[in-house]
């Protein structure tokens, strides 16, 4: 059974940085497209960034140039480096593992709060 465990959330001032990590167990990590999504209070869950097994990345326009997604297949880990954080980045961040065409696994979420 695939499990995703996130870590690294917290409280940071605007302009600061945080690094989120997600460890996958119970599956073949390299087969999955890994992604980060977020959900702010009263809003729908939205895509933040994804990375394929070949390290092809995709970012939401709102985070381009500030966030960097990466993966380490040897450690079954996907990471999200978040720089120049803004109050509007405040949300619960979820790790996602996607296997084409429609298999998705989700982590439990980690809170990121950016104070102004």
N, CA, C and O atoms as a MOPAC input file, in Angstrom:
PM7 MOZYME 1SCF
protein

 N      0.84300 1    -1.18800 1     0.00000 1
 C      0.00000 1     0.00000 1     0.00000 1
 C      0.88300 1     1.24400 1     0.00000 1
 O      1.76300 1     1.40300 1     0.84600 1
 N      0.62800 1     2.11600 1    -0.96400 1
 C      1.44200 1     3.32600 1    -1.07900 1
 C      1.06900 1     4.31500 1     0.01900 1
 O     -0.10700 1     4.56500 1     0.28000 1
 N      2.08400 1     4.86500 1     0.64600 1
 C      1.87900 1     5.91500 1     1.63700 1
 C      2.80300 1     7.07600 1     1.33400 1
 O      3.94100 1     6.88200 1     0.90600 1
 N      2.31200 1     8.27300 1     1.55600 1
 C      3.08900 1     9.49400 1     1.37400 1
 C      3.12300 1    10.23000 1     2.70200 1
 O      2.08600 1    10.45600 1     3.32600 1
 N      4.31000 1    10.59900 1     3.12400 1
 C      4.47000 1    11.32300 1     4.38400 1
 C      5.18800 1    12.63600 1     4.09800 1
 O      6.31800 1    12.65100 1     3.60900 1
 N      4.51000 1    13.73700 1     4.41100 1
 C      5.06700 1    15.06200 1     4.17400 1
 C      5.68500 1    15.61400 1     5.45100 1
 O      5.31700 1    15.23200 1     6.56100 1
 N      6.62400 1    16.51400 1     5.26100 1
 C      7.21800 1    17.23000 1     6.38500 1
 C      7.73400 1    18.57000 1     5.88400 1
 O      7.88000 1    18.79100 1     4.68200 1
 N      8.00700 1    19.46400 1     6.84100 1
 C      8.65100 1    20.72400 1     6.49300 1
 C      7.77600 1    21.95700 1     6.52700 1
 O      8.27700 1    23.06100 1     6.31100 1
 N      6.50400 1    21.81400 1     6.78700 1
 C      5.65200 1    22.99300 1     6.86500 1
 C      5.93100 1    23.79300 1     8.12700 1
 O      6.70100 1    23.37300 1     8.99000 1
 N      5.29100 1    24.95400 1     8.21800 1
 C      5.47200 1    25.77600 1     9.40200 1
 C      5.06100 1    27.20700 1     9.16600 1
 O      4.38100 1    27.53000 1     8.19300 1
 N      5.49000 1    28.06000 1    10.08200 1
 C      5.18200 1    29.49200 1    10.03400 1
 C      6.42700 1    30.25800 1     9.62800 1
 O      7.50800 1    30.04500 1    10.17800 1
 N      6.26900 1    31.14500 1     8.66800 1
 C      7.40900 1    31.93300 1     8.18800 1
 C      6.91700 1    33.33200 1     7.83000 1
 O      5.75600 1    33.52300 1     7.46800 1
 N      7.80200 1    34.28400 1     7.93400 1
 C      7.45300 1    35.65000 1     7.54900 1
 C      7.51700 1    35.80500 1     6.02600 1
 O      8.22500 1    35.07100 1     5.33800 1
 N      6.77400 1    36.76100 1     5.53300 1
 C      6.81200 1    37.05300 1     4.10900 1
 C      8.24500 1    37.32500 1     3.65700 1
 O      9.00200 1    38.02800 1     4.32600 1
 N      8.59800 1    36.75600 1     2.51400 1
 C      9.95000 1    36.86300 1     2.00600 1
 C     10.85400 1    35.71600 1     2.42200 1
 O     11.95600 1    35.56300 1     1.89600 1
 N     10.39300 1    34.91800 1     3.35700 1
 C     11.18500 1    33.80100 1     3.84900 1
 C     11.07800 1    32.56700 1     2.97600 1
 O     10.46800 1    32.58700 1     1.90700 1
 N     11.68600 1    31.48900 1     3.45600 1
 C     11.75400 1    30.24100 1     2.69900 1
 C     11.35800 1    29.05800 1     3.57300 1
 O     11.52200 1    29.06900 1     4.79300 1
 N     10.83200 1    28.04400 1     2.90700 1
 C     10.56200 1    26.75600 1     3.53500 1
 C     10.83600 1    25.66100 1     2.51300 1
 O     10.76000 1    25.88300 1     1.30400 1
 N     11.15000 1    24.49400 1     3.01400 1
 C     11.36300 1    23.33800 1     2.13500 1
 C     10.47000 1    22.19900 1     2.61300 1
 O     10.56600 1    21.75100 1     3.75500 1
 N      9.60500 1    21.74100 1     1.72000 1
 C      8.73700 1    20.61300 1     2.01500 1
 C      9.33800 1    19.34200 1     1.43000 1
 O      9.95600 1    19.36000 1     0.36500 1
 N      9.14200 1    18.24200 1     2.14700 1
 C      9.60000 1    16.94400 1     1.66200 1
 C      8.46300 1    15.94300 1     1.72600 1
 O      7.56500 1    16.04700 1     2.56200 1
 N      8.51800 1    14.97600 1     0.83200 1
 C      7.49400 1    13.93000 1     0.76300 1
 C      8.19200 1    12.61200 1     0.48000 1
 O      8.89000 1    12.46600 1    -0.52400 1
 N      7.99500 1    11.65600 1     1.37400 1
 C      8.60000 1    10.34100 1     1.21000 1
 C      7.51600 1     9.33800 1     0.84200 1
 O      6.48500 1     9.24700 1     1.50800 1
 N      7.75900 1     8.59700 1    -0.21200 1
 C      6.82100 1     7.56000 1    -0.65800 1
 C      7.30300 1     6.19700 1    -0.21400 1
 O      8.48200 1     5.87300 1    -0.36000 1
 N      6.40400 1     5.39700 1     0.32700 1
 C      6.70900 1     4.01700 1     0.68200 1
 C      5.62500 1     3.10500 1     0.13600 1
 O      4.49100 1     3.52700 1    -0.09400 1
 N      5.99300 1     1.84900 1    -0.06600 1
 C      5.02200 1     0.86100 1    -0.51500 1
 C      4.80100 1     0.83400 1    -2.00900 1
 O      3.87900 1     0.17400 1    -2.48700 1
 N      5.63200 1     1.54100 1    -2.75500 1
 C      5.47200 1     1.57000 1    -4.20400 1
 C      6.79200 1     1.85400 1    -4.89000 1
 O      7.79700 1     2.13200 1    -4.23600 1
 N      6.78500 1     1.78400 1    -6.22100 1
 C      7.99100 1     2.05700 1    -6.99700 1
 C      8.01600 1     3.53600 1    -7.33400 1
 O      7.34600 1     3.98100 1    -8.26600 1
 N      8.77700 1     4.28000 1    -6.58700 1
 C      8.76300 1     5.73900 1    -6.65500 1
 C      9.00300 1     6.25300 1    -8.06900 1
 O      8.34300 1     7.19200 1    -8.51300 1
 N      9.93900 1     5.64100 1    -8.76900 1
 C     10.33300 1     6.16200 1   -10.07200 1
 C      9.21300 1     6.08100 1   -11.11600 1
 O      9.30000 1     6.73200 1   -12.15800 1
 N      8.18600 1     5.31000 1   -10.85900 1
 C      7.08400 1     5.18200 1   -11.80600 1
 C      6.11100 1     6.35000 1   -11.73200 1
 O      5.33000 1     6.57300 1   -12.65600 1
 N      6.15900 1     7.08900 1   -10.64000 1
 C      5.13900 1     8.10900 1   -10.39000 1
 C      5.57100 1     9.49900 1   -10.84100 1
 O      6.73400 1     9.88900 1   -10.73300 1
 N      4.58600 1    10.22500 1   -11.34600 1
 C      4.72500 1    11.67400 1   -11.44500 1
 C      4.40600 1    12.22900 1   -10.06300 1
 O      3.33100 1    11.98000 1    -9.51700 1
 N      5.33300 1    12.97000 1    -9.51300 1
 C      5.15100 1    13.53200 1    -8.17800 1
 C      4.71400 1    14.98700 1    -8.28600 1
 O      5.14500 1    15.72600 1    -9.17100 1
 N      3.85800 1    15.36700 1    -7.37200 1
 C      3.35200 1    16.73700 1    -7.42600 1
 C      3.06200 1    17.29200 1    -6.04900 1
 O      2.93300 1    16.56200 1    -5.06600 1
 N      2.96500 1    18.59300 1    -6.01100 1
 C      2.52200 1    19.31400 1    -4.81700 1
 C      1.28800 1    20.12800 1    -5.18500 1
 O      1.24500 1    20.80000 1    -6.21500 1
 N      0.30200 1    20.04900 1    -4.32800 1
 C     -0.92600 1    20.81400 1    -4.46500 1
 C     -1.13900 1    21.57400 1    -3.16000 1
 O     -0.53000 1    21.25800 1    -2.13800 1
 N     -2.00200 1    22.57000 1    -3.20700 1
 C     -2.30600 1    23.30400 1    -1.97800 1
 C     -3.77500 1    23.69600 1    -1.93900 1
 O     -4.43900 1    23.83300 1    -2.96700 1
 N     -4.24900 1    23.86800 1    -0.73000 1
 C     -5.63900 1    24.27500 1    -0.53600 1
 C     -5.70400 1    25.30300 1     0.57600 1
 O     -5.37500 1    25.02400 1     1.72900 1
 N     -6.13100 1    26.48800 1     0.20700 1
 C     -6.31400 1    27.56000 1     1.17600 1
 C     -7.75000 1    27.51700 1     1.69700 1
 O     -8.63000 1    26.97500 1     1.02900 1
 N     -7.99500 1    28.07600 1     2.87200 1
 C     -9.35200 1    28.06700 1     3.43900 1
 C    -10.37300 1    28.66400 1     2.47500 1
 O    -10.17700 1    29.76200 1     1.95400 1
 N    -11.45300 1    27.94300 1     2.24200 1
 C    -12.51300 1    28.42300 1     1.37600 1
 C    -12.23000 1    28.31900 1    -0.11000 1
 O    -13.02000 1    28.78500 1    -0.93100 1
 N    -11.11200 1    27.71500 1    -0.45700 1
 C    -10.74500 1    27.60300 1    -1.87600 1
 C    -10.57100 1    26.13900 1    -2.26600 1
 O    -10.42000 1    25.26100 1    -1.41700 1
 N    -10.59800 1    25.90400 1    -3.57200 1
 C    -10.37500 1    24.55200 1    -4.06500 1
 C     -8.88700 1    24.21400 1    -4.05200 1
 O     -8.02700 1    25.09400 1    -4.08100 1
 N     -8.61900 1    22.94300 1    -4.01000 1
 C     -7.23600 1    22.48500 1    -4.09900 1
 C     -6.69000 1    22.83800 1    -5.47800 1
 O     -7.37000 1    22.66400 1    -6.48900 1
 N     -5.45500 1    23.33500 1    -5.50900 1
 C     -4.86400 1    23.74500 1    -6.77600 1
 C     -3.47100 1    23.16400 1    -6.93900 1
 O     -2.76900 1    22.87700 1    -5.96900 1
 N     -3.09700 1    23.00200 1    -8.20100 1
 C     -1.76800 1    22.50600 1    -8.52500 1
 C     -0.72000 1    23.55100 1    -8.19500 1
 O     -0.90100 1    24.73600 1    -8.47700 1
 N      0.36900 1    23.11400 1    -7.60200 1
 C      1.51800 1    23.98400 1    -7.36900 1
 C      2.62900 1    23.62600 1    -8.35600 1
 O      3.11900 1    24.48700 1    -9.08700 1
 N      3.02100 1    22.35700 1    -8.37300 1
 C      4.10600 1    21.93100 1    -9.24900 1
 C      4.08500 1    20.42000 1    -9.38600 1
 O      3.63300 1    19.70500 1    -8.49100 1
 N      4.58600 1    19.94100 1   -10.53100 1
 C      4.74700 1    18.51100 1   -10.74500 1
 C      6.10900 1    18.22700 1   -11.33900 1
 O      6.74100 1    19.10300 1   -11.92900 1
 N      6.55600 1    16.98000 1   -11.17600 1
 C      7.81900 1    16.56000 1   -11.75400 1
 C      7.69900 1    15.11200 1   -12.19000 1
 O      7.23000 1    14.26300 1   -11.43200 1
 N      8.12800 1    14.83200 1   -13.42300 1
 C      8.06300 1    13.47000 1   -13.93500 1
 C      9.30100 1    12.67800 1   -13.51800 1
 O     10.24000 1    13.21400 1   -12.93000 1
 N      9.27100 1    11.40500 1   -13.83500 1
 C     10.42800 1    10.57500 1   -13.51900 1
 C     11.65500 1    11.01300 1   -14.29500 1
 O     12.78400 1    10.73900 1   -13.88800 1
 N     11.43800 1    11.69300 1   -15.41500 1
 C     12.55200 1    12.22100 1   -16.19600 1
 C     12.91400 1    13.65300 1   -15.83400 1
 O     13.64100 1    14.32100 1   -16.57000 1
 N     12.40200 1    14.12700 1   -14.69200 1
 C     12.70200 1    15.46400 1   -14.16600 1
 C     12.12500 1    16.59900 1   -14.99700 1
 O     12.63200 1    17.72000 1   -14.95500 1
 N     11.08200 1    16.32000 1   -15.74300 1
 C     10.37500 1    17.39500 1   -16.43300 1
 C      9.41200 1    18.04100 1   -15.43200 1
 O      8.63400 1    17.35600 1   -14.76800 1
 N      9.48100 1    19.35000 1   -15.33900 1
 C      8.71400 1    20.05500 1   -14.31200 1
 C      7.63000 1    20.94300 1   -14.91200 1
 O      7.69400 1    21.35700 1   -16.06900 1
 N      6.63500 1    21.21500 1   -14.07400 1
 C      5.53700 1    22.09200 1   -14.45800 1
 C      5.13800 1    22.87400 1   -13.21400 1
 O      5.04900 1    22.31200 1   -12.12300 1
 N      4.89700 1    24.18600 1   -13.38400 1
 C      4.58200 1    25.04000 1   -12.23700 1
 C      3.33100 1    25.86500 1   -12.49600 1
 O      3.04100 1    26.24100 1   -13.63100 1
 N      2.60700 1    26.13600 1   -11.43800 1
 C      1.55500 1    27.13000 1   -11.51600 1
 C      2.19700 1    28.49400 1   -11.76100 1
 O      3.29500 1    28.76900 1   -11.27600 1
 N      1.50700 1    29.33700 1   -12.51300 1
 C      2.06700 1    30.65800 1   -12.81700 1
 C      2.38300 1    31.44100 1   -11.54400 1
 O      3.34400 1    32.20800 1   -11.49800 1
 N      1.57400 1    31.24100 1   -10.52800 1
 C      1.71800 1    32.02800 1    -9.29900 1
 C      2.99500 1    31.71300 1    -8.52900 1
 O      3.39300 1    32.48900 1    -7.66000 1
 N      3.64800 1    30.58600 1    -8.83200 1
 C      4.85000 1    30.20900 1    -8.07500 1
 C      6.10200 1    30.14500 1    -8.94100 1
 O      7.19600 1    29.91500 1    -8.42600 1
 N      5.95800 1    30.34300 1   -10.23000 1
 C      7.11500 1    30.28700 1   -11.12600 1
 C      8.17500 1    31.29300 1   -10.70100 1
 O      7.88400 1    32.45500 1   -10.41600 1
 N      9.40200 1    30.81400 1   -10.66800 1
 C     10.50900 1    31.68100 1   -10.29000 1
 C     10.73800 1    31.76500 1    -8.79000 1
 O     11.75400 1    32.30000 1    -8.34700 1
 N      9.79700 1    31.23700 1    -7.99900 1
 C      9.93500 1    31.27700 1    -6.53500 1
 C     10.04800 1    29.87800 1    -5.93700 1
 O     10.76900 1    29.67300 1    -4.96100 1
 N      9.33600 1    28.91700 1    -6.52400 1
 C      9.32400 1    27.54800 1    -6.00900 1
 C     10.08500 1    26.63200 1    -6.96500 1
 O     10.10300 1    26.84500 1    -8.17700 1
 N     10.71000 1    25.61400 1    -6.39000 1
 C     11.41600 1    24.61700 1    -7.19200 1
 C     11.05700 1    23.22700 1    -6.69000 1
 O     11.22200 1    22.92100 1    -5.51000 1
 N     10.57000 1    22.39800 1    -7.58900 1
 C     10.26400 1    21.01500 1    -7.25400 1
 C     11.42700 1    20.13400 1    -7.69700 1
 O     12.04500 1    20.38100 1    -8.73200 1
 N     11.71700 1    19.10700 1    -6.90700 1
 C     12.79000 1    18.18000 1    -7.24900 1
 C     12.43500 1    16.80100 1    -6.72000 1
 O     11.50400 1    16.64500 1    -5.93000 1
 N     13.18300 1    15.80800 1    -7.16400 1
 C     12.96200 1    14.45300 1    -6.69100 1
 C     14.29000 1    13.72600 1    -6.60400 1
 O     15.23400 1    14.02300 1    -7.33700 1
 N     14.34000 1    12.76300 1    -5.68800 1
 C     15.49600 1    11.90000 1    -5.52700 1
 C     14.97800 1    10.47200 1    -5.55700 1
 O     14.45400 1     9.96800 1    -4.56300 1
 N     15.13000 1     9.83000 1    -6.69900 1
 C     14.58000 1     8.48300 1    -6.85900 1
 C     15.25500 1     7.46900 1    -5.93900 1
 O     14.64400 1     6.46800 1    -5.56500 1
 N     16.49200 1     7.71800 1    -5.57800 1
 C     17.20000 1     6.79700 1    -4.69100 1
 C     16.65800 1     6.85900 1    -3.26600 1
 O     16.76700 1     5.89500 1    -2.50800 1
 N     16.06900 1     8.00900 1    -2.90900 1
 C     15.55500 1     8.19000 1    -1.54500 1
 C     14.03200 1     8.20800 1    -1.49800 1
 O     13.44200 1     8.45900 1    -0.44700 1
 N     13.39200 1     7.94100 1    -2.64700 1
 C     11.91800 1     7.93900 1    -2.70600 1
 C     11.33500 1     9.24400 1    -2.18800 1
 O     10.31300 1     9.24800 1    -1.50200 1
 N     11.98100 1    10.33600 1    -2.51400 1
 C     11.61000 1    11.63000 1    -1.94000 1
 C     11.39400 1    12.67900 1    -3.01600 1
 O     12.17000 1    12.80200 1    -3.96300 1
 N     10.31000 1    13.43400 1    -2.83900 1
 C     10.05800 1    14.61800 1    -3.64000 1
 C     10.08800 1    15.83000 1    -2.71900 1
 O      9.62900 1    15.76600 1    -1.57800 1
 N     10.62900 1    16.93100 1    -3.22100 1
 C     10.77800 1    18.11500 1    -2.38200 1
 C     10.24800 1    19.34700 1    -3.09500 1
 O     10.17900 1    19.39800 1    -4.32300 1
 N      9.88000 1    20.33100 1    -2.30000 1
 C      9.44100 1    21.61400 1    -2.83800 1
 C     10.16000 1    22.70800 1    -2.06300 1
 O      9.88600 1    22.93400 1    -0.88500 1
 N     11.07400 1    23.37600 1    -2.73500 1
 C     11.76900 1    24.51600 1    -2.14700 1
 C     10.96900 1    25.76900 1    -2.44900 1
 O     10.72700 1    26.09800 1    -3.61100 1
 N     10.56000 1    26.46400 1    -1.40200 1
 C      9.70900 1    27.64000 1    -1.56100 1
 C     10.45800 1    28.86100 1    -1.05900 1
 O     10.76800 1    28.96300 1     0.12800 1
 N     10.74500 1    29.77800 1    -1.95500 1
 C     11.43600 1    31.02100 1    -1.63200 1
 C     10.51900 1    32.20900 1    -1.86300 1
 O      9.49000 1    32.10100 1    -2.53100 1
 N     10.90400 1    33.32700 1    -1.30800 1
 C     10.13300 1    34.57100 1    -1.47100 1
 C      8.65700 1    34.35100 1    -1.18300 1
 O      7.78800 1    34.75600 1    -1.95500 1
 N      8.39500 1    33.71300 1    -0.07500 1
 C      7.02000 1    33.36400 1     0.26200 1
 C      6.17700 1    34.60800 1     0.51600 1
 O      6.65300 1    35.62500 1     1.02000 1
 N      4.91100 1    34.48300 1     0.14600 1
 C      3.93800 1    35.56900 1     0.28000 1
 C      2.77400 1    35.11100 1     1.15500 1
 O      2.52500 1    33.91100 1     1.26800 1
 N      2.07000 1    36.03500 1     1.76500 1
 C      0.89900 1    35.62300 1     2.56700 1
 C     -0.10400 1    34.79600 1     1.76200 1
 O     -0.76500 1    33.91900 1     2.31800 1
 N     -0.22300 1    35.06100 1     0.48300 1
 C     -1.17700 1    34.30000 1    -0.33800 1
 C     -0.72300 1    32.86500 1    -0.60800 1
 O     -1.47600 1    32.07900 1    -1.18200 1
 N      0.48600 1    32.52000 1    -0.20500 1
 C      0.94900 1    31.12700 1    -0.29200 1
 C      0.46500 1    30.29400 1     0.89600 1
 O      0.64600 1    29.07600 1     0.92700 1
 N     -0.14300 1    30.95600 1     1.86100 1
 C     -0.65500 1    30.23500 1     3.03300 1
 C     -1.70600 1    29.21500 1     2.62000 1
 O     -2.69000 1    29.55400 1     1.96300 1
 N     -1.48900 1    27.96200 1     3.01200 1
 C     -2.38600 1    26.87500 1     2.63200 1
 C     -1.90600 1    25.58400 1     3.26700 1
 O     -0.81900 1    25.52100 1     3.84200 1
 N     -2.72800 1    24.56300 1     3.15400 1
 C     -2.27500 1    23.20700 1     3.44100 1
 C     -1.69800 1    22.64700 1     2.14300 1
 O     -2.36000 1    22.65500 1     1.10500 1
 N     -0.48200 1    22.16900 1     2.21000 1
 C      0.19800 1    21.63400 1     1.03600 1
 C      0.14200 1    20.11100 1     1.06700 1
 O      0.44300 1    19.47800 1     2.07900 1
 N     -0.24700 1    19.54700 1    -0.06000 1
 C     -0.40100 1    18.10000 1    -0.17200 1
 C      0.55800 1    17.53200 1    -1.21300 1
 O      0.72300 1    18.09100 1    -2.29700 1
 N      1.16700 1    16.44300 1    -0.87300 1
 C      1.99000 1    15.69500 1    -1.81400 1
 C      1.08800 1    14.72600 1    -2.58500 1
 O      0.17200 1    14.12300 1    -2.02600 1
 N      1.36900 1    14.59700 1    -3.86100 1
 C      0.59500 1    13.69500 1    -4.71800 1
 C      1.52800 1    12.80800 1    -5.52400 1
 O      2.55800 1    13.25900 1    -6.02500 1
 N      1.15300 1    11.53800 1    -5.64200 1
 C      1.86200 1    10.60300 1    -6.51400 1
 C      0.86400 1    10.10400 1    -7.55200 1
 O     -0.15000 1     9.49500 1    -7.21200 1
 N      1.16200 1    10.36800 1    -8.81200 1
 C      0.21900 1    10.04800 1    -9.88300 1
 C      0.81400 1     9.00200 1   -10.81200 1
 O      1.95700 1     9.10800 1   -11.25700 1
 N     -0.00300 1     7.98300 1   -11.09200 1
 C      0.39200 1     6.94400 1   -12.03600 1
 C     -0.64700 1     6.93900 1   -13.14200 1
 O     -1.82800 1     6.68200 1   -12.90500 1
 N     -0.19300 1     7.22600 1   -14.34900 1
 C     -1.11300 1     7.30300 1   -15.50000 1
 C     -1.85200 1     5.98800 1   -15.66700 1
 O     -1.23300 1     4.93300 1   -15.52600 1
 N     -3.20700 1     5.99900 1   -15.97500 1
 C     -3.93400 1     7.20800 1   -16.30900 1
 C     -4.67700 1     7.87600 1   -15.15700 1
 O     -4.95200 1     9.07400 1   -15.22200 1
 N     -5.00600 1     7.13300 1   -14.11100 1
 C     -5.86000 1     7.80200 1   -13.12300 1
 C     -5.65500 1     7.33700 1   -11.69800 1
 O     -6.57200 1     7.43400 1   -10.88300 1
 N     -4.48300 1     6.83700 1   -11.38000 1
 C     -4.22400 1     6.40800 1   -10.01500 1
 C     -3.50900 1     7.51600 1    -9.26700 1
 O     -2.44500 1     7.97000 1    -9.68800 1
 N     -4.08300 1     7.94900 1    -8.17100 1
 C     -3.51300 1     9.02700 1    -7.36600 1
 C     -3.43400 1     8.62000 1    -5.90500 1
 O     -4.35100 1     8.01000 1    -5.35600 1
 N     -2.32500 1     8.97200 1    -5.30000 1
 C     -2.14100 1     8.81800 1    -3.85800 1
 C     -1.84900 1    10.19300 1    -3.28000 1
 O     -1.19000 1    11.02300 1    -3.90600 1
 N     -2.35600 1    10.41700 1    -2.06700 1
 C     -2.19800 1    11.72200 1    -1.42900 1
 C     -1.59700 1    11.59300 1    -0.04000 1
 O     -1.84600 1    10.62400 1     0.67800 1
 N     -0.80600 1    12.58300 1     0.32100 1
 C     -0.33100 1    12.67100 1     1.68600 1
 C     -1.38000 1    13.31200 1     2.57200 1
 O     -2.46100 1    13.68700 1     2.11700 1
 N     -1.03800 1    13.42900 1     3.84600 1
 C     -2.00400 1    13.94500 1     4.81500 1
 C     -2.05300 1    15.46800 1     4.83400 1
 O     -2.97400 1    16.05400 1     5.40300 1
 N     -1.08000 1    16.10100 1     4.22300 1
 C     -1.02700 1    17.55700 1     4.16100 1
 C     -0.16100 1    18.15000 1     5.25400 1
 O     -0.05300 1    17.60700 1     6.35300 1
 N      0.45100 1    19.27600 1     4.92800 1
 C      1.25800 1    20.00200 1     5.89600 1
 C      0.93700 1    21.49000 1     5.77600 1
 O      0.84800 1    22.02800 1     4.67300 1
 N      0.76700 1    22.13800 1     6.90800 1
 C      0.34300 1    23.53600 1     6.91800 1
 C      1.53100 1    24.45800 1     6.67400 1
 O      2.58400 1    24.32100 1     7.29600 1
 N      1.34000 1    25.38600 1     5.76900 1
 C      2.30400 1    26.46200 1     5.53600 1
 C      1.57300 1    27.78100 1     5.79000 1
 O      0.54800 1    28.06600 1     5.17300 1
 N      2.11600 1    28.57100 1     6.70400 1
 C      1.53300 1    29.86000 1     7.03600 1
 C      2.57600 1    30.94700 1     6.84300 1
 O      3.66900 1    30.88000 1     7.40700 1
 N      2.23400 1    31.94400 1     6.04500 1
 C      3.14700 1    33.04900 1     5.76400 1
 C      2.53700 1    34.32000 1     6.34400 1
 O      1.45800 1    34.75100 1     5.93900 1
 N      3.23600 1    34.89800 1     7.28200 1
 C      2.73400 1    36.11300 1     7.93000 1
 C      3.26000 1    37.35500 1     7.20800 1
 O      4.36500 1    37.36200 1     6.66600 1
 N      2.44300 1    38.39300 1     7.21700 1
 C      2.83300 1    39.63300 1     6.52300 1
 C      3.57300 1    40.58000 1     7.44300 1
 O      3.97100 1    41.66600 1     7.02200 1

